[in-house]
Amino acid sequence: MSLTIDGKIHAIFDTQQVTSSFQKREFVLEIDSGSNYPQYPKFQLIQDNCSILDAYSKEMEVTVHFDLKGRPYNKPGNPTIYFTNLQVWRIEAKQTEAPNPQASTQDTGGSM
């Protein structure tokens, strides 16, 4: 399931080498910053996608494209544990609105 969300980067963590063949990198996005209760979901990038985050820094406004992933973990003799991951596959810097140069130019030709 692919989703998109806008927010401000709140924290960026180093890449973790989980096993010899698996690495992940996490970051926290601040969303609903204008409300009384902003939210701070943690996202992850895996494998080669870890380097996507190198182009971004704290406080940057971004659009995050991610997949909602979940899986059970069954350990014999224990209840099933469920894991949920927000797995990022693309990040885009939010475009700041630049003034339209044509809108500020007035026609001084006087032709009617």
Secondary structure as the mmCIF struct_conf table of DSSP 4:
data_model
#
loop_
_struct_conf.conf_type_id
_struct_conf.id
_struct_conf.beg_label_comp_id
_struct_conf.beg_label_asym_id
_struct_conf.beg_label_seq_id
_struct_conf.end_label_comp_id
_struct_conf.end_label_asym_id
_struct_conf.end_label_seq_id
STRN STRN1 SER A 2 ILE A 12
STRN STRN2 GLN A 16 THR A 19
TURN_TY1_P TURN_TY1_P1 SER A 20 SER A 21
STRN STRN3 PHE A 22 GLU A 30
STRN STRN4 ILE A 31 ILE A 31
TURN_TY1_P TURN_TY1_P2 SER A 33 GLY A 34
BEND BEND1 SER A 35 TYR A 37
STRN STRN5 GLN A 39 GLN A 39
STRN STRN6 LYS A 42 ILE A 46
HELX_RH_3T_P HELX_RH_3T_P1 GLN A 47 ALA A 55
TURN_TY1_P TURN_TY1_P3 LYS A 58 GLU A 59
STRN STRN7 GLU A 61 TYR A 73
TURN_TY1_P TURN_TY1_P4 PRO A 76 GLY A 77
BEND BEND2 ASN A 78 ASN A 78
STRN STRN8 ILE A 81 ALA A 93
HELX_LH_PP_P HELX_LH_PP_P1 LYS A 94 THR A 96
HELX_RH_AL_P HELX_RH_AL_P1 PRO A 101 SER A 104
BEND BEND3 GLY A 109 GLY A 109
#
